[in-house]
């Protein structure tokens, strides 16, 4: 565990519905070390996904700061945030969001189109990412030709293809059977231990949380 990569200070998030203000997160302060694998747990509606989205720069807080590698991302414009996300964050969702008419390789290569990499470099990065997740022999298969666990591994390859410092995973095993879930969790464990990826995971599954280095519980918008 190294120095803090992420520092959250006095974070509040609320949504406005007509004249009613609905608080979602209250007074969140948290430091996350580089190389941590942190699981957020808590009941539905506790604010777990909202917190993940704020850290990933998908949403902005009502107040407070989010410092990531000394950059206060709450001060960035939408355009600056988009560029920052493309360099720093890899996303893994419950549903794989693969494009069915593209092969595994093409799905992984797709977000790299937004980078300055040449076509040859993009292809090389995508192939390497698929090798890392153990799908080197399946890279020319379409999603319909893969199991659910393999599809999620393609999604993880897509997330790591740009070599981001942080992976955010929202219920990454929620749509998988037990065996596939274990394979995906083992892969995330390896990414954390061997490649030092900082991983933030929202999960309802205690077995998934056991793979994390640390667990924080959210309840009614507050860290327990």
C-alpha positions as CSV (number, residue, x, y, z in Angstrom):
1,X,0.0,0.0,0.0
2,X,1.5,3.3,-1.0
3,X,0.5,7.0,-0.5
4,X,-3.1,8.2,-1.0
5,X,-4.1,8.3,-4.6
6,X,-7.7,9.4,-3.9
7,X,-8.7,11.9,-1.2
8,X,-12.4,12.8,-0.7
9,X,-13.1,15.7,1.5
10,X,-16.5,16.7,3.0
11,X,-18.5,15.3,0.0
12,X,-22.2,16.0,-0.3
13,X,-24.5,15.0,-3.1
14,X,-28.2,15.7,-3.5
15,X,-30.7,15.8,-6.3
16,X,-33.4,18.3,-6.9
17,X,-36.9,17.0,-7.6
18,X,-39.2,19.9,-8.2
19,X,-38.8,22.0,-4.9
20,X,-37.6,19.0,-2.9
21,X,-33.9,18.4,-2.3
22,X,-33.1,14.7,-1.9
23,X,-29.8,14.0,-0.1
24,X,-27.9,11.0,-1.4
25,X,-24.5,11.3,0.2
26,X,-23.6,13.2,3.3
27,X,-20.3,14.3,4.7
28,X,-18.1,11.7,3.0
29,X,-14.4,12.0,3.8
30,X,-12.1,9.1,2.7
31,X,-8.5,8.4,1.6
32,X,-7.8,5.6,-0.7
33,X,-4.2,4.4,-1.2
34,X,-2.6,3.7,-4.5
35,X,-2.9,-0.1,-5.1
36,X,-5.9,-0.6,-2.9
37,X,-8.8,-2.9,-3.7
38,X,-11.7,-1.3,-1.9
39,X,-15.2,-2.7,-1.9
40,X,-18.2,-0.5,-1.1
41,X,-21.1,-2.4,0.5
42,X,-24.5,-1.4,1.8
43,X,-28.3,-1.7,1.1
44,X,-29.9,-0.5,-2.1
45,X,-30.3,3.2,-2.1
46,X,-27.4,3.8,0.2
47,X,-25.4,5.8,-2.3
48,X,-22.8,3.3,-3.4
49,X,-23.1,3.8,-7.1
50,X,-23.4,7.5,-6.7
51,X,-20.1,7.6,-4.8
52,X,-18.5,5.5,-7.5
53,X,-19.7,7.8,-10.3
54,X,-18.5,10.9,-8.4
55,X,-15.0,9.4,-8.0
56,X,-15.0,8.3,-11.7
57,X,-15.9,11.8,-12.8
58,X,-19.2,10.8,-14.3
59,X,-21.2,13.0,-11.9
60,X,-20.3,16.1,-9.9
61,X,-20.9,16.6,-6.2
62,X,-23.2,19.2,-4.7
63,X,-20.2,20.3,-2.5
64,X,-16.8,18.9,-1.4
65,X,-13.6,17.9,-3.1
66,X,-12.4,14.8,-4.9
67,X,-8.6,14.9,-5.3
68,X,-7.1,12.2,-7.5
69,X,-3.3,12.3,-7.9
70,X,-3.5,15.9,-6.7
71,X,-6.0,16.9,-9.3
72,X,-9.3,18.3,-7.9
73,X,-11.7,16.7,-10.5
74,X,-14.6,18.7,-9.1
75,X,-13.0,21.8,-10.6
76,X,-12.7,20.4,-14.1
77,X,-15.1,21.3,-17.0
78,X,-17.1,18.6,-18.7
79,X,-14.6,18.6,-21.6
80,X,-11.7,18.4,-19.2
81,X,-13.4,15.6,-17.3
82,X,-13.9,13.6,-20.4
83,X,-10.2,13.8,-21.3
84,X,-9.3,13.0,-17.7
85,X,-11.5,9.9,-17.6
86,X,-10.1,8.6,-20.8
87,X,-6.6,8.6,-19.3
88,X,-7.3,7.6,-15.7
89,X,-10.4,5.5,-15.3
90,X,-11.4,2.1,-16.6
91,X,-15.1,1.1,-16.2
92,X,-16.5,-2.4,-15.5
93,X,-20.3,-2.7,-15.2
94,X,-22.7,-5.4,-14.2
95,X,-23.9,-5.6,-17.8
96,X,-21.0,-5.9,-20.3
97,X,-22.2,-3.3,-22.8
98,X,-20.4,-5.1,-25.7
99,X,-21.4,-4.3,-29.2
100,X,-22.7,-7.5,-30.7
101,X,-21.6,-6.9,-34.3
102,X,-18.0,-6.4,-33.2
103,X,-15.5,-9.1,-32.3
104,X,-13.9,-9.2,-28.8
105,X,-10.8,-7.5,-30.2
106,X,-12.8,-4.8,-31.9
107,X,-14.8,-4.2,-28.7
108,X,-11.6,-3.7,-26.7
109,X,-10.1,-1.5,-29.4
110,X,-13.1,0.8,-29.7
111,X,-12.3,3.2,-26.8
112,X,-8.7,3.5,-28.0
113,X,-10.0,5.3,-31.1
114,X,-10.3,8.4,-28.9
115,X,-6.6,8.3,-28.1
116,X,-3.6,9.5,-30.2
117,X,-2.5,5.9,-30.8
118,X,-2.1,4.7,-34.4
119,X,-4.3,1.9,-35.7
120,X,-1.4,-0.6,-35.3
121,X,-0.8,0.6,-31.7
122,X,-4.5,0.4,-30.9
123,X,-4.6,-3.2,-32.2
124,X,-1.5,-4.1,-30.2
125,X,-2.9,-2.6,-27.0
126,X,-6.2,-4.5,-27.5
127,X,-4.5,-7.8,-28.1
128,X,-2.3,-7.4,-25.0
129,X,-5.3,-6.6,-22.9
130,X,-7.1,-9.7,-24.1
131,X,-4.0,-11.8,-23.4
132,X,-4.0,-10.4,-19.8
133,X,-7.5,-11.5,-19.2
134,X,-6.9,-14.9,-20.7
135,X,-8.8,-14.5,-24.0
136,X,-6.0,-14.4,-26.5
137,X,-7.5,-17.4,-28.3
138,X,-11.0,-15.9,-28.4
139,X,-10.3,-12.4,-29.6
140,X,-11.9,-12.9,-33.0
141,X,-15.1,-14.3,-31.5
142,X,-18.3,-12.2,-31.3
143,X,-20.0,-11.7,-28.0
144,X,-22.8,-14.2,-28.8
145,X,-20.0,-16.9,-29.1
146,X,-18.8,-16.2,-25.6
147,X,-20.0,-17.2,-22.2
148,X,-21.2,-14.6,-19.7
149,X,-17.9,-14.8,-17.8
150,X,-15.9,-14.5,-21.0
151,X,-18.0,-11.4,-22.0
152,X,-17.2,-9.8,-18.7
153,X,-13.5,-10.5,-19.2
154,X,-13.7,-8.8,-22.6
155,X,-15.3,-5.8,-20.8
156,X,-12.4,-5.9,-18.3
157,X,-9.9,-6.0,-21.2
158,X,-11.6,-3.0,-22.6
159,X,-11.3,-1.2,-19.2
160,X,-7.6,-1.9,-18.9
161,X,-6.6,-1.3,-22.6
162,X,-5.7,2.4,-21.9
163,X,-3.7,1.3,-18.9
164,X,-5.7,3.5,-16.4
165,X,-4.6,3.9,-12.8
166,X,-8.1,3.3,-11.4
167,X,-10.7,0.6,-12.2
168,X,-14.2,1.2,-11.1
169,X,-16.5,-1.8,-11.0
170,X,-20.2,-1.6,-10.3
171,X,-21.6,-5.0,-9.4
172,X,-19.1,-6.8,-11.8
173,X,-20.4,-10.3,-10.8
174,X,-24.0,-9.4,-10.5
175,X,-25.1,-11.0,-13.7
176,X,-22.8,-14.1,-13.5
177,X,-23.1,-17.6,-12.2
178,X,-21.0,-18.7,-9.3
179,X,-18.1,-20.2,-11.4
180,X,-17.9,-17.3,-13.8
181,X,-18.1,-14.8,-10.9
182,X,-15.1,-16.5,-9.2
183,X,-13.1,-16.3,-12.4
184,X,-13.8,-12.6,-12.8
185,X,-13.0,-11.9,-9.2
186,X,-9.7,-13.9,-9.5
187,X,-8.9,-11.8,-12.6
188,X,-9.6,-8.5,-10.7
189,X,-7.4,-9.8,-7.8
190,X,-4.6,-10.4,-10.2
191,X,-4.9,-7.0,-11.8
192,X,-4.7,-5.5,-8.3
193,X,-1.8,-7.6,-7.0
194,X,0.3,-8.0,-10.2
195,X,-0.4,-4.7,-12.1
196,X,-1.0,-2.6,-9.0
197,X,-4.4,-1.3,-10.3
198,X,-6.4,0.6,-7.8
199,X,-9.8,-1.0,-7.8
200,X,-13.1,0.4,-6.4
201,X,-15.9,-2.0,-6.4
202,X,-19.6,-1.7,-5.5
203,X,-21.1,-5.1,-4.6
204,X,-23.9,-6.8,-2.7
205,X,-22.0,-10.1,-2.7
206,X,-20.0,-10.9,0.5
207,X,-17.9,-13.4,-1.5
208,X,-16.9,-10.6,-3.9
209,X,-16.1,-8.3,-1.0
210,X,-13.8,-10.9,0.5
211,X,-11.5,-10.5,-2.5
212,X,-11.0,-6.8,-1.7
213,X,-8.2,-5.6,0.6
214,X,-10.6,-3.4,2.5
215,X,-14.4,-2.9,2.8
216,X,-16.3,0.2,3.6
217,X,-20.1,0.2,4.3
218,X,-22.5,2.9,3.2
219,X,-25.8,3.4,5.0
220,X,-28.3,6.1,4.2
221,X,-25.6,8.1,2.4
222,X,-23.0,8.0,5.1
223,X,-19.9,5.9,5.6
224,X,-20.3,3.6,8.5
